[in-house]
Amino acid sequence: MKDEIKAHDNVLSLIGNTPLIKLNKITSKMKGNYFAKVEAFNPGHSTKDRIALYIIEQAEKRGILKPGDTIIETTSGNTGFSIAMVSIIKGYECILAVSSKSSADKIDMLKTMGAKVYVCPAHVSADDPRSYYEVAKRLHNEIKGSVYINQYFNELNIDAHYQTTGPEIWEQTAGKITHLVACSGTGGTISGTARFLKEKNPNIKIIGIDAYGSVLQKYHQTKEFDANEIYPYRIEGLGKNLIPTATDFNIIDKFEKVTDESSAHTARELAKTEGLFVGYTSGAAMQGLKQLEEDGEFNETSNIVVIFPDHGSRYMSKIYNDNWMNQQGFFDSETAEIHKIEFIK
């Protein structure tokens, strides 16, 4: 019998089963054992591949999505890219309402993937008709045969990670994980992963990373929405100015807040120490780890898994651009990293 060609039918079969990578240099002075779940190894370079495929296939099974339909979603970039990728393979039209805070790289990628993109102002209230939430709702109401994914309020967002990310981490750590640290935006990643892990071992501590300018930490502590917590911040993909129902606050033990500046520098540090070229939110997750360790959260026997959501290539015009960093005031006498490029004539 001749050898068969070993090939994937399409990119969708590559979603999931991302590697767990030990962090070494950046954690060398920190107590505990640190492992990164690197979601950039998904074909769409982010963890959002998981929910895009899962939610769309569930909609197909339930008869909600039919051939030729249009998929609509709100996104800071990654979910949109994943939905556009799945739509290409499955033959759907794709329309995305995108936050203006999203990097130019992300917006260009969405257009390249065939999506129609509406860029909406980031720093308006969630119920403002110009917000990407309201724009997506309006388009869904106007376009016949459209399906609105609505990741912030879709229980399937949680279920996608309960079915995939949680079991993968449990198996990869042989059940020895003691802490899960993940950024919280829609909350689907941390909630679904935590739900599975807590069922296996209720003693596993779940820590969410939030941004200054977001309402999530305060809501977790008080169960009250405080609009006074809201102000503009630069990190994409974590924090919120509303309370997503795709976040299971009861399963998260605590939140840690990080700044725009420290998260940007820590992302750059990951590239230089671990060879991991990851996104802004990954830098935030790693920065949260550093702060938690300084506060005595971990000990020598702790096995900490941190989720790195996406790839650094989506932030070339932001945190990996020296001019952008300088414009934000992120370079000072202590953190100056601007490197001169020499052109040989």
C-alpha positions in Angstrom: 0.0 0.0 0.0 1.4 3.4 -1.0 2.0 6.1 1.6 -0.9 8.5 1.9 -0.5 12.2 1.6 -0.7 13.7 5.0 -2.4 17.1 4.6 -5.1 19.1 6.4 -8.3 19.7 4.4 -8.2 23.4 5.4 -6.8 25.7 8.1 -9.7 25.1 10.5 -8.4 21.7 11.5 -5.3 23.4 12.9 -7.4 25.3 15.5 -6.6 24.3 19.1 -4.0 22.0 20.7 -1.7 25.0 21.1 1.6 24.4 23.0 2.4 25.0 26.6 5.9 26.6 26.8 8.0 26.9 30.0 9.1 30.5 30.8 12.7 30.6 31.9 14.6 33.8 31.7 11.9 36.4 32.4 10.9 34.4 35.5 14.4 33.5 36.7 14.1 35.6 39.9 10.4 34.7 40.6 9.1 31.9 42.9 7.2 29.1 41.2 7.1 27.3 37.8 5.7 29.4 34.9 4.2 28.1 31.7 2.6 30.0 28.8 -0.3 28.7 26.8 0.7 30.3 23.5 -2.4 30.9 21.4 -0.5 32.5 18.6 0.0 28.9 17.3 -3.6 28.8 16.1 -3.9 29.4 12.3 -5.5 32.8 12.9 -2.7 33.6 15.4 -5.1 34.1 18.4 -7.2 32.3 20.9 -10.3 33.7 19.2 -10.1 31.0 16.5 -11.6 28.7 19.1 -14.8 30.7 19.7 -15.2 31.7 16.0 -15.2 28.1 14.8 -17.2 26.7 17.8 -20.0 29.4 17.7 -20.4 29.3 13.9 -20.6 25.5 13.9 -23.1 25.5 16.7 -25.2 28.0 14.7 -25.0 25.7 11.7 -26.1 22.7 13.7 -29.1 24.6 15.1 -30.1 25.8 11.6 -29.5 29.5 12.5 -26.8 29.9 9.9 -27.5 28.9 6.3 -25.4 29.0 3.1 -25.0 32.6 1.8 -25.8 34.2 5.2 -23.9 37.1 6.7 -22.0 37.0 10.0 -21.8 40.2 12.0 -19.6 40.8 15.0 -18.1 43.4 17.3 -14.3 43.1 17.7 -11.1 44.7 18.8 -9.5 42.7 15.9 -8.7 39.2 16.8 -12.3 37.7 16.9 -12.9 39.5 13.6 -9.9 38.0 12.0 -10.9 34.5 13.2 -14.5 34.9 12.0 -13.4 36.2 8.7 -11.1 33.2 8.3 -13.9 30.7 9.2 -16.3 32.6 6.9 -13.9 32.3 3.9 -13.7 28.5 4.4 -17.4 28.0 5.0 -18.7 30.5 2.4 -20.3 33.3 4.5 -20.2 37.1 4.2 -18.5 38.8 7.1 -19.1 42.3 8.5 -17.2 43.6 11.4 -17.7 46.6 13.7 -14.2 47.4 15.0 -13.0 49.7 17.8 -10.9 52.6 16.7 -8.5 51.6 19.4 -7.6 48.5 17.3 -4.2 48.7 15.7 -3.9 49.7 12.0 -2.3 46.3 11.5 -5.4 44.5 12.7 -7.8 46.6 10.6 -5.6 46.0 7.5 -5.7 42.3 8.2 -9.5 42.2 8.5 -9.8 43.9 5.1 -7.3 41.5 3.6 -9.4 38.6 4.8 -12.4 39.9 2.8 -14.4 41.4 5.7 -16.4 44.6 5.4 -15.1 46.8 8.3 -16.8 49.6 10.2 -14.4 51.5 12.4 -16.2 52.9 15.5 -15.0 55.4 18.1 -13.6 53.6 21.1 -14.1 56.1 23.8 -17.9 56.4 23.8 -20.4 54.7 26.1 -21.5 51.2 25.2 -25.1 52.4 24.5 -23.9 55.3 22.2 -25.3 54.6 18.7 -21.7 55.1 17.4 -20.3 52.3 19.7 -19.3 49.1 18.0 -21.9 47.3 20.0 -24.7 49.4 18.7 -23.4 49.6 15.2 -23.3 45.8 15.0 -26.8 45.5 16.4 -28.1 48.1 13.8 -26.4 46.2 10.9 -27.9 42.9 12.1 -31.4 44.5 12.2 -30.9 46.0 8.7 -29.4 43.0 6.9 -31.7 40.1 6.2 -30.2 36.7 6.7 -27.5 37.9 9.1 -26.3 36.3 12.4 -24.8 38.4 15.2 -22.2 36.4 17.1 -22.3 38.9 20.1 -19.3 37.4 21.9 -19.7 39.6 25.0 -23.1 38.1 25.8 -22.9 34.6 24.2 -22.7 31.6 26.6 -21.0 29.7 23.7 -18.0 31.9 24.2 -17.5 30.3 27.6 -18.4 26.8 26.3 -15.8 26.9 23.5 -13.0 27.2 26.1 -14.6 24.7 28.5 -14.5 22.2 25.6 -11.0 22.9 24.4 -8.6 25.2 26.3 -9.4 23.8 29.8 -8.9 20.2 28.9 -5.7 21.0 27.0 -4.2 22.8 29.9 -5.3 20.0 32.4 -3.7 17.4 30.2 -0.5 19.4 29.4 0.1 20.0 33.1 -0.8 16.4 34.1 -3.3 18.0 36.5 -0.5 19.8 38.4 -1.6 23.3 37.7 -2.1 25.5 40.8 -2.9 28.9 39.2 -4.4 30.1 36.0 -3.7 33.7 35.0 -5.6 35.1 32.0 -6.7 38.5 30.7 -10.4 39.2 30.9 -12.1 41.1 28.1 -15.3 39.3 27.0 -14.3 36.8 29.8 -15.0 33.8 27.7 -11.4 32.5 27.7 -10.8 32.8 31.5 -14.4 31.7 32.4 -14.6 28.6 30.2 -11.0 27.4 31.0 -11.6 28.0 34.7 -14.9 26.2 34.7 -13.3 23.0 33.4 -10.2 23.3 35.7 -12.2 24.0 38.8 -14.3 20.9 38.1 -11.1 18.9 38.1 -9.6 20.6 41.1 -11.5 23.4 43.0 -8.3 24.5 44.7 -6.9 25.9 41.5 -6.7 29.7 41.8 -8.1 31.7 38.9 -6.7 35.2 38.5 -8.0 37.7 35.9 -5.9 40.5 34.5 -7.7 43.8 34.1 -6.7 47.3 32.8 -6.8 50.6 34.6 -9.8 52.3 33.0 -11.9 49.2 33.1 -14.9 48.3 35.4 -14.2 44.5 35.8 -12.1 44.4 39.0 -14.4 46.8 40.8 -17.5 44.9 39.7 -15.9 41.6 40.8 -15.3 43.1 44.3 -18.6 44.9 44.8 -21.0 43.4 42.2 -21.8 47.0 41.3 -21.1 48.8 38.0 -19.2 51.9 38.6 -19.0 54.3 35.6 -16.4 56.4 37.5 -13.9 53.6 36.9 -14.1 54.2 33.1 -11.4 56.2 31.3 -9.5 55.7 28.1 -6.7 53.1 28.0 -4.5 51.7 25.2 -4.4 47.9 25.7 -6.6 46.0 23.3 -8.5 42.9 24.2 -8.8 43.2 27.9 -11.0 45.2 30.3 -14.4 46.6 29.5 -16.7 49.6 30.0 -19.7 47.2 30.4 -20.3 43.9 32.2 -20.2 41.0 29.7 -22.4 38.0 30.6 -19.7 35.9 29.0 -17.7 36.5 32.2 -18.4 34.1 35.1 -17.3 36.4 37.9 -18.1 33.7 40.5 -15.4 31.4 39.2 -12.7 34.0 39.2 -10.9 34.4 42.5 -9.4 37.8 42.0 -8.4 40.5 39.5 -5.1 42.2 39.1 -4.9 45.6 37.2 -2.0 46.5 35.0 -1.0 49.8 33.2 -0.6 50.5 29.5 3.0 51.3 29.8 4.2 48.4 31.9 2.3 45.9 29.7 3.9 47.3 26.6 7.4 47.0 28.0 6.8 43.5 29.3 5.6 42.4 25.9 8.9 43.6 24.4 10.8 41.9 27.3 9.1 38.6 26.4 10.5 38.9 22.9 14.0 39.6 24.1 14.1 37.0 26.9 12.0 34.1 25.7 11.9 34.6 22.0 8.1 34.8 22.2 6.8 37.5 19.9 3.4 38.1 21.4 0.7 40.8 21.6 -0.1 43.7 23.9 -2.5 41.6 25.9 0.1 38.9 26.5 2.4 41.6 27.8 -0.4 42.6 30.2 -0.8 39.0 31.3 2.9 38.7 32.0 3.0 42.0 33.8 0.2 40.8 36.0 2.2 37.7 36.8 5.2 39.9 37.9 3.0 42.0 40.2 1.3 38.9 41.7 4.6 37.3 42.4 5.9 40.5 44.1 2.8 40.4 46.3 3.6 36.9 47.4 0.9 35.1 45.5 3.1 32.2 44.5 5.6 29.9 46.2 8.3 27.5 45.0 5.9 24.7 44.3 3.3 26.7 42.4 2.7 25.7 38.8 1.3 28.8 37.1 -0.2 28.7 33.6 -0.6 32.1 31.8 -2.6 32.4 28.6 -0.9 34.5 25.9 -3.8 35.4 23.6 -2.2 36.5 20.3 0.8 37.3 18.1 3.0 40.4 18.1 2.7 40.9 14.4 -0.7 42.6 15.1 1.0 45.4 17.0 3.8 46.5 14.7 2.3 50.0 14.5 1.9 50.1 18.3 4.0 48.5 21.0 6.7 47.3 18.6 7.0 50.7 17.0 9.5 53.0 18.7 7.9 56.1 17.5 4.5 55.0 18.9 6.0 54.1 22.2 7.8 57.5 22.3 4.6 59.4 21.4 2.8 57.7 24.3 5.5 58.8 26.7 6.5 55.1 27.3 10.2 55.8 26.9 12.0 57.6 29.7 15.4 57.5 31.3 14.8 54.2 32.9 13.1 52.4 30.1 14.6 53.9 27.0 14.8 51.3 24.3 14.9 53.3 21.1 17.6 51.6 18.9 19.3 53.5 16.1 19.3 51.7 12.8 22.6 52.1 10.9 22.4 52.2 7.1 25.6 51.2 5.4 26.4 53.4 2.4 
